[in-house]
Protein backbone atom coordinates (compact mmCIF):
# COMPACT_ATOMS: atom_id res chain seq x y z
CA UNK A 1 0.00 0.00 0.00
CA UNK A 2 1.22 3.48 -0.88
CA UNK A 3 2.20 5.78 1.98
CA UNK A 4 -0.25 8.53 2.94
CA UNK A 5 0.75 12.06 1.91
CA UNK A 6 -0.59 15.05 3.83
CA UNK A 7 -0.76 18.18 1.65
CA UNK A 8 -0.60 21.24 3.92
CA UNK A 9 -1.27 24.79 2.72
CA UNK A 10 -1.76 28.10 4.53
CA UNK A 11 -4.57 30.45 3.50
CA UNK A 12 -4.56 34.14 4.44
CA UNK A 13 -7.10 36.25 2.56
CA UNK A 14 -6.44 34.08 -0.48
CA UNK A 15 -9.67 32.14 -1.01
CA UNK A 16 -9.57 32.16 -4.81
CA UNK A 17 -5.94 31.03 -5.02
CA UNK A 18 -6.47 28.35 -2.38
CA UNK A 19 -9.49 26.88 -4.16
CA UNK A 20 -7.71 26.90 -7.52
CA UNK A 21 -4.78 25.04 -5.98
CA UNK A 22 -7.07 22.43 -4.37
CA UNK A 23 -9.05 21.96 -7.58
CA UNK A 24 -5.85 21.43 -9.55
CA UNK A 25 -4.85 18.61 -7.19
CA UNK A 26 -8.26 17.00 -7.14
CA UNK A 27 -8.58 17.02 -10.91
CA UNK A 28 -4.96 16.17 -11.86
CA UNK A 29 -3.28 14.20 -9.10
CA UNK A 30 -3.33 10.40 -9.53
CA UNK A 31 -1.50 9.37 -6.35
CA UNK A 32 -3.96 7.06 -4.53
CA UNK A 33 -3.55 8.17 -0.90
CA UNK A 34 -3.44 11.82 0.07
CA UNK A 35 -5.29 14.31 2.23
CA UNK A 36 -5.47 18.10 1.94
CA UNK A 37 -5.23 20.31 5.01
CA UNK A 38 -5.93 24.03 4.73
CA UNK A 39 -4.84 26.24 7.62
CA UNK A 40 -6.66 29.56 7.66
CA UNK A 41 -4.32 32.06 9.32
CA UNK A 42 -7.00 34.48 10.54
CA UNK A 43 -8.37 35.74 7.21
CA UNK A 44 -10.45 38.91 7.46
CA UNK A 45 -13.49 37.25 5.89
CA UNK A 46 -14.91 33.82 6.89
CA UNK A 47 -12.79 32.02 4.31
CA UNK A 48 -12.29 28.94 6.49
CA UNK A 49 -16.04 28.38 6.51
CA UNK A 50 -16.29 28.92 2.74
CA UNK A 51 -13.52 26.40 2.04
CA UNK A 52 -15.04 23.86 4.38
CA UNK A 53 -18.46 24.22 2.77
CA UNK A 54 -17.12 24.09 -0.79
CA UNK A 55 -15.27 20.81 -0.23
CA UNK A 56 -17.71 19.17 2.14
CA UNK A 57 -18.88 16.80 -0.61
CA UNK A 58 -16.75 14.47 -2.69
CA UNK A 59 -17.29 15.36 -6.38
CA UNK A 60 -14.32 16.88 -8.17
CA UNK A 61 -14.96 20.08 -10.15
CA UNK A 62 -14.42 19.20 -13.81
CA UNK A 63 -14.08 15.47 -13.25
CA UNK A 64 -10.91 13.35 -13.25
CA UNK A 65 -8.22 12.52 -15.76
CA UNK A 66 -10.00 9.28 -16.71
CA UNK A 67 -13.45 10.80 -16.78
CA UNK A 68 -14.70 8.30 -14.21
CA UNK A 69 -16.18 9.31 -10.83
CA UNK A 70 -13.60 9.86 -8.11
CA UNK A 71 -14.30 10.00 -4.38
CA UNK A 72 -12.20 12.16 -2.06
CA UNK A 73 -12.38 12.76 1.67
CA UNK A 74 -13.45 16.30 2.58
CA UNK A 75 -10.67 18.87 2.82
CA UNK A 76 -9.62 19.38 6.43
CA UNK A 77 -9.78 23.01 7.54
CA UNK A 78 -7.80 24.25 10.55
CA UNK A 79 -8.61 27.66 12.03
CA UNK A 80 -5.51 29.44 13.27
CA UNK A 81 -4.33 32.88 14.35
CA UNK A 82 -1.99 34.74 12.02
CA UNK A 83 1.29 33.51 13.47
CA UNK A 84 3.21 33.46 10.21
CA UNK A 85 4.22 30.93 7.58
CA UNK A 86 5.86 28.47 9.97
CA UNK A 87 3.12 28.83 12.59
CA UNK A 88 0.44 28.07 10.02
CA UNK A 89 2.25 25.03 8.66
CA UNK A 90 2.94 23.74 12.17
CA UNK A 91 -0.78 24.08 12.97
CA UNK A 92 -1.49 21.96 9.89
CA UNK A 93 0.97 19.33 11.09
CA UNK A 94 -1.16 18.71 14.16
CA UNK A 95 -4.02 17.59 11.92
CA UNK A 96 -1.83 15.62 9.49
CA UNK A 97 -1.80 11.83 9.48
CA UNK A 98 0.60 11.35 6.56
CA UNK A 99 3.90 9.50 6.39
CA UNK A 100 5.02 12.34 4.11
CA UNK A 101 4.18 16.02 4.58
CA UNK A 102 3.92 18.15 1.44
CA UNK A 103 3.95 21.84 2.29
CA UNK A 104 2.76 23.92 -0.66
CA UNK A 105 1.89 27.59 -1.12
CA UNK A 106 -1.76 28.32 -1.79
CA UNK A 107 -0.79 30.38 -4.87
CA UNK A 108 0.43 27.34 -6.81
CA UNK A 109 -1.05 24.97 -9.38
CA UNK A 110 -0.26 21.51 -10.69
CA UNK A 111 -0.87 20.53 -14.29
CA UNK A 112 0.27 16.93 -13.99
CA UNK A 113 0.69 14.52 -11.03
CA UNK A 114 3.57 15.33 -8.66
CA UNK A 115 3.23 13.26 -5.49
CA UNK A 116 4.45 9.90 -6.78
CA UNK A 117 7.73 11.34 -8.10
CA UNK A 118 8.40 13.18 -4.82
CA UNK A 119 7.64 10.12 -2.68
CA UNK A 120 9.83 7.93 -4.90
CA UNK A 121 12.75 10.33 -4.50
CA UNK A 122 12.63 10.15 -0.69
CA UNK A 123 12.01 6.40 -0.68
CA UNK A 124 14.99 5.77 -2.97
CA UNK A 125 17.05 6.06 0.25
CA UNK A 126 14.57 6.60 3.07
CA UNK A 127 17.24 6.50 5.79
CA UNK A 128 19.22 9.39 4.31
CA UNK A 129 16.77 11.38 2.15
CA UNK A 130 14.77 13.71 4.35
CA UNK A 131 13.15 16.18 1.97
CA UNK A 132 12.55 17.07 -1.66
CA UNK A 133 11.28 20.04 -3.66
CA UNK A 134 9.86 19.86 -7.20
CA UNK A 135 10.83 22.00 -10.15
CA UNK A 136 9.06 25.36 -9.83
CA UNK A 137 7.92 27.35 -12.85
CA UNK A 138 6.13 30.68 -13.06
CA UNK A 139 2.42 30.18 -13.67
CA UNK A 140 2.28 33.27 -15.88
CA UNK A 141 5.35 32.11 -17.85
CA UNK A 142 5.12 28.30 -17.82
CA UNK A 143 8.35 27.78 -19.79
CA UNK A 144 10.37 29.88 -17.32
CA UNK A 145 11.95 28.39 -14.21
CA UNK A 146 11.77 29.81 -10.71
CA UNK A 147 13.69 27.00 -8.98
CA UNK A 148 15.81 24.01 -9.95
CA UNK A 149 17.66 23.72 -6.65
CA UNK A 150 19.54 26.19 -4.41
CA UNK A 151 23.25 26.85 -4.10
CA UNK A 152 24.58 26.91 -0.49
CA UNK A 153 24.33 30.11 1.52
CA UNK A 154 27.70 31.80 1.88
CA UNK A 155 28.61 31.77 5.60
CA UNK A 156 29.24 35.51 5.96
CA UNK A 157 27.12 37.36 3.39
CA UNK A 158 24.29 34.77 3.47
CA UNK A 159 23.93 34.99 -0.29
CA UNK A 160 22.79 32.11 -2.47
CA UNK A 161 21.10 31.57 -5.81
CA UNK A 162 18.12 29.68 -7.13
CA UNK A 163 19.48 27.48 -9.90
CA UNK A 164 17.68 28.14 -13.18
CA UNK A 165 15.93 31.27 -11.96
CA UNK A 166 14.32 33.16 -14.89
CA UNK A 167 15.84 30.74 -17.41
CA UNK A 168 14.03 28.70 -20.02
CA UNK A 169 13.43 25.06 -19.17
CA UNK A 170 15.98 22.79 -20.84
CA UNK A 171 17.40 19.24 -20.47
CA UNK A 172 20.15 20.42 -18.11
CA UNK A 173 17.51 21.28 -15.51
CA UNK A 174 15.88 17.86 -15.86
CA UNK A 175 18.52 16.06 -13.80
CA UNK A 176 17.73 15.32 -10.11
CA UNK A 177 20.33 16.69 -7.74
CA UNK A 178 20.98 17.30 -4.09
CA UNK A 179 20.13 20.85 -3.08
CA UNK A 180 21.40 23.02 -0.26
CA UNK A 181 17.85 24.06 0.65
CA UNK A 182 14.27 23.16 -0.08
CA UNK A 183 11.95 25.79 -1.57
CA UNK A 184 9.20 27.01 0.74
CA UNK A 185 6.65 27.21 -2.08
CA UNK A 186 6.64 23.40 -2.39
CA UNK A 187 8.57 20.95 -0.23
CA UNK A 188 7.95 17.38 0.93
CA UNK A 189 9.49 16.08 4.15
CA UNK A 190 9.28 12.59 5.61
CA UNK A 191 7.69 12.08 9.00
CA UNK A 192 10.91 10.43 10.15
CA UNK A 193 13.04 13.45 9.23
CA UNK A 194 10.50 15.77 10.85
CA UNK A 195 10.73 13.85 14.12
CA UNK A 196 14.55 14.02 14.08
CA UNK A 197 14.96 17.66 12.99
CA UNK A 198 11.89 19.18 14.62
CA UNK A 199 9.26 21.44 13.10
CA UNK A 200 9.85 24.77 11.38
CA UNK A 201 10.96 27.50 13.75
CA UNK A 202 8.29 30.13 14.36
CA UNK A 203 10.74 32.90 15.30
CA UNK A 204 10.82 34.33 11.76
CA UNK A 205 7.12 34.99 10.98
CA UNK A 206 8.05 35.61 7.32
CA UNK A 207 11.10 34.63 5.23
CA UNK A 208 14.03 32.25 5.85
CA UNK A 209 11.83 29.58 7.50
CA UNK A 210 12.59 26.97 4.85
CA UNK A 211 16.29 27.90 4.77
CA UNK A 212 16.49 27.48 8.54
CA UNK A 213 14.53 24.21 8.42
CA UNK A 214 16.75 22.91 5.63
CA UNK A 215 19.77 23.66 7.81
CA UNK A 216 18.19 21.73 10.71
CA UNK A 217 17.40 18.76 8.45
CA UNK A 218 20.98 18.65 7.21
CA UNK A 219 22.31 18.90 10.78
CA UNK A 220 20.15 15.88 11.62
CA UNK A 221 22.00 13.96 8.90
CA UNK A 222 19.46 14.09 6.05
CA UNK A 223 19.98 14.83 2.36
CA UNK A 224 17.73 17.26 0.51
CA UNK A 225 16.78 16.87 -3.14
CA UNK A 226 15.52 18.72 -6.18
CA UNK A 227 13.22 16.50 -8.26
CA UNK A 228 12.45 17.71 -11.81
CA UNK A 229 10.04 14.83 -12.53
CA UNK A 230 7.52 16.82 -10.48
CA UNK A 231 6.61 20.36 -11.61
CA UNK A 232 4.64 22.97 -9.68
CA UNK A 233 3.53 26.30 -11.16
CA UNK A 234 3.84 29.31 -8.87
CA UNK A 235 1.90 32.57 -9.10
CA UNK A 236 3.03 35.92 -7.71
CA UNK A 237 3.25 36.01 -3.93
CA UNK A 238 0.17 37.56 -2.34
CA UNK A 239 1.50 37.60 1.24
CA UNK A 240 4.28 40.17 1.19
CA UNK A 241 4.58 42.00 -2.11
CA UNK A 242 7.96 43.32 -3.26
CA UNK A 243 8.75 46.92 -2.55
CA UNK A 244 6.69 47.18 0.64
CA UNK A 245 7.86 48.13 4.16
CA UNK A 246 6.34 44.87 5.47
CA UNK A 247 8.53 42.78 3.21
CA UNK A 248 11.70 44.78 3.88
CA UNK A 249 11.19 44.69 7.66
CA UNK A 250 10.69 40.93 7.92
CA UNK A 251 13.35 40.11 5.33
CA UNK A 252 15.94 42.21 7.18
CA UNK A 253 14.91 40.79 10.55
CA UNK A 254 15.02 37.20 9.27
CA UNK A 255 18.51 37.58 7.83
CA UNK A 256 20.01 38.50 11.20
CA UNK A 257 18.02 35.79 12.97
CA UNK A 258 19.26 33.15 10.54
CA UNK A 259 22.88 34.18 11.13
CA UNK A 260 22.40 34.09 14.91
CA UNK A 261 20.76 30.66 14.78
CA UNK A 262 22.82 28.83 12.15
CA UNK A 263 26.26 30.31 11.50
CA UNK A 264 28.94 28.78 13.76
CA UNK A 265 31.80 30.37 15.68
CA UNK A 266 33.58 33.47 14.48
CA UNK A 267 31.77 33.44 11.14
CA UNK A 268 28.56 34.30 13.03
CA UNK A 269 30.15 37.52 14.31
CA UNK A 270 31.48 38.37 10.85
CA UNK A 271 28.09 37.72 9.29
CA UNK A 272 26.22 39.89 11.77
CA UNK A 273 28.76 42.69 11.34
CA UNK A 274 28.55 42.47 7.55
CA UNK A 275 24.75 42.56 7.52
CA UNK A 276 24.36 45.37 10.06
CA UNK A 277 27.31 47.59 9.05
CA UNK A 278 27.53 47.05 5.29
CA UNK A 279 24.55 45.32 3.66
CA UNK A 280 21.66 46.97 5.54
CA UNK A 281 23.09 50.55 5.44
CA UNK A 282 23.87 50.17 1.73
CA UNK A 283 20.35 48.98 0.97
CA UNK A 284 18.82 51.78 3.04
CA UNK A 285 20.97 54.37 1.29
CA UNK A 286 19.83 53.15 -2.12
CA UNK A 287 16.20 53.48 -1.02
CA UNK A 288 16.85 56.99 0.31
CA UNK A 289 18.48 58.06 -2.95
CA UNK A 290 15.30 56.94 -4.74
CA UNK A 291 13.07 58.82 -2.27
CA UNK A 292 11.76 55.63 -0.63
CA UNK A 293 12.06 56.73 2.98
CA UNK A 294 9.66 54.15 4.44
CA UNK A 295 11.55 51.27 2.82
CA UNK A 296 14.88 52.59 4.14
CA UNK A 297 13.48 52.82 7.66
CA UNK A 298 11.97 49.31 7.39
CA UNK A 299 15.40 47.83 6.55
CA UNK A 300 17.07 49.47 9.56
CA UNK A 301 14.19 48.62 11.91
CA UNK A 302 14.14 44.99 10.74
CA UNK A 303 17.89 44.59 11.16
CA UNK A 304 17.78 46.10 14.66
CA UNK A 305 14.81 43.90 15.61
CA UNK A 306 16.71 40.84 14.38
CA UNK A 307 19.28 41.40 17.11
CA UNK A 308 16.66 41.92 19.82
CA UNK A 309 14.30 39.05 18.93
CA UNK A 310 14.67 35.72 20.68
CA UNK A 311 16.34 33.17 18.42
CA UNK A 312 14.57 30.21 20.03
N, C-alpha and C positions, 0 to 999 in steps of 0.2 A: 504494500500500500504506500502511495506517495505521502511524503510528509506534509503536514498542514502549514500553510503560509498565512501569516497575519499581515494584511496590508493596512498600514496606519498612516493617516493623513490629518493635518491640522487645518481647520477652517476658521478664518477670522474675517467676517464681512465679505466672504467670497463664495456665496451660494452658487452662483452660475458656474464658476470655474470648478467648484467641488463636484457638482452634479455632472458636468461634462466629463470630468476625470473618471467618476464612478461608472458612468454609462459606457465609456470607452473600454473599461475593464470587463464589464458585464456582457458586452457585445463582441469583444475580440479575444479575450483570454480563454485559452483552452485547458489550462492546468486544472486538474480535477478537484483539488482540495485547497480552497482559500476562503478567507473571511475578510471583510472590509470594516475597518473601525474608523469612524470620523470623530475627531475631538473638536468640539466647538469651543474656541478660546474666548468666550465672552463677547460674541458678536452683538452689535447694537440692536439688530432686529432678531426676532425669534427664529433664526436660521436652523438651530438644532431641531426644533419641532418640525420645520418644513422638510428637512432632510429625512427625519424619521418617518414622517407621513408618506413622503414620496416613495420610499423604498420598503414600506411595510409589507407589500405584496411581492410575489416572486417574479412576475413576468419581466422580461428584459426589453427595454425600449428598442424597437427595430429588429428584434429577433436575434438569432445566433448565427455563427458562421455557416452551420450546416442547414439552417432554416428550420430545424426541428425544435420543439419546445424545450426550454431549459429551466430548471428549478434552482433558485438560489436562496440561501438563508437571508433574512432581512439584514440590512446594514446596521451594525451596532453604532449607536451615537452616544458619546461621552460628553457631558456638560462640564466645562472647566472654566476657571478664571483665566484671564490673560496673563499667564506667567511665562510667556516667551515660547520660542521654537522648541527648546529642549523640554520645558515644562509640559507643553502640550503633548509631545511625543511620549514622554514618560507617563503621562496620564493614560494615553492609549495603551501602553504596555500592560497596565494593570488589568485591562479587559481582554488582552490578547492571549489566545491559547496555542498559538502556532509554534512549531519547531524552528521556523525561520520568520524573522520580522522584517518586513519590507516597508521602510519609511519613504514616503513619496510626497512631494509637494502637491497641493491641491490644484496648482496651475500647470498641470502636465496632462499629456494624453498618450495613449498607446494606440498604434495602428496595426500591430501584430503581436502575438503572444510574447511575453517576456519572462514569466516566472520559471518555466522549466529550465531555460538556459542559465538563469541565475542560481537556481538550486543545484544544477549539475556542476557548476563551477565550484561551489563550496564543497559539495560531496565528493569531488574528485580527490580531495585530501582533507577530510572533515576534521582531522586532528590539528591541522596546521592552518587551514583556510578559515578565517573568521568572518570576512565580509567581502562584498562585491558591489560595484556600481555598474550600471549599464552605460552604453554610449548615450550621450545626450545631444540632441539636435534642437535647433530653434524651431518652434512650431510655425512661426511666420516665414521661415526660410528653411524648409525641410531638407535641403541638401547641404546645409551649413552646420558644422559641428560647434557645440558649446564645450564638450568634455570628452576626452579620450584618455583619461588618466591625469594625475597630477605629478609634477616634479616635487622633490622634497623641499620643505621650507628651509631657507638658509638660516643658520643658527643665530645670527646677529640682526640682520635686516628683516627677517621673517618674510622674505619674498619667495614666491613660487610662481609656477605657470600652469595653466590648464592646457594639456597637450591637445593640439588640434583646434584650439579656440579660433573661431571665425574663419576656419579653412574649409574647403570643399571636401566632402567625404571621398575617400579613395582607398584602394586596397591596403595601403600602409597603416591605416587606422583600424583595419579589420583583424588585427592580430591581438589576442588576449595578452595581457601583461600584468605584472604586479604594479601596484600604484602606491605612492607615498600616502595618499589620503583618499577616502571615499568622498563622493559628492553629495551634499545635503539634499539636493533636489530628488535623488533617488538612490537609496542604498539598502542592501539586504545584509542582515547580520544573523548569525546562528544563535540560537538560544544558549548554547554552550559558551560561545565567546562572550555573550552578554553577561552571563553569570560570572565569568572570570574577570572581565574588564570593568564591570559595573555599567550603570546607565549613563546617558549623556549628562554632563554637568549643567546645572541650571544657573550658574553664576553669570553667564554671558547675556542672557535674554535674547539678543540678536547677534549673529555673526560668530564665526570661529567655533561653533559647537561641534560641527562634524570634523574639523581639523583637530580639535582637542580630543574628541572621542577616538579618532583614528590613531592618535598618539598613544592613548590608553590601550587600545587593542593591540598595537604593536608591542608595547611594553609587556603585555600579558603573553606575548609569544606567538601572536597570530599574524598571518599574511593577509594582505588586502589586494583585491583584484579589480581590474577593469575588464568587462566582458562585452565585446562588440556584437555578439550574437543576439543580445537584447538591446532594443533601441527605445528610448523614451523621448517624447517631444515636449519641450519646455516653453511656456509662454513667458512674457515679461513678468517680473516680480511685482506683486500687488501689495506686499507687506511694507517694504521700505524703499520707496522709489529713489533713484539716483538724483543727486543734487539737492537733497533735503537735509535740514539740520538734524532730523531724527536719525537718518542713516549715518551721517558723519559722526554724531555723538557716539552711537553704539559701536560703530566700526573702530573708532579711535580707542574707546574703552576696552573693547575685546582684544585688541592687539597687545596692549600692555598686560592684560590678564593672562593671555596665552603665554607670553614670555615669562611671567612670574610663576605660572603653573608647570611649564614644560621644558624650559631651557635650563640645562644643568650648570652648576659651578659659576666660574667667572664669566662665561658667555652670557649668563642671565643678566649680570650687571652691565655688560657691554651692550646687550640688546636694549635694555631699558634706557640707558643713556642715549643710544642712537635714536630711538623712537622719540623720546621726550625733548632732546636737545637739537636734533637735526631734522628728522622726518616730519614731526608734527609742526614745528615752527615754519618749515619750508612750505608745507601744504597750506597753512594758515596765511602765510604771506602771499601766496599765489591767489588765494581767494580774496584777500584784501585788495590786491592790485586790480582785480576784476570787479571790485565794488560789492563783493558778496560777504558782507560783514557777519551775518548770522551764521554762515557756514564756517567762517574762520573761528568764531567764538565756539561753535559746536565741537570743532577739532580739539581746541585747547581744553574745553570743559571735559570732553570724553577722555582725553589722555590723563588729566588730573584725577578724574574719578576712577580710572583704571588702577591707579596707585592706592586709592583709599578703599576700594571695594574688597570685601573678603574674597580670597581665592579658593575657598572651600565650598 
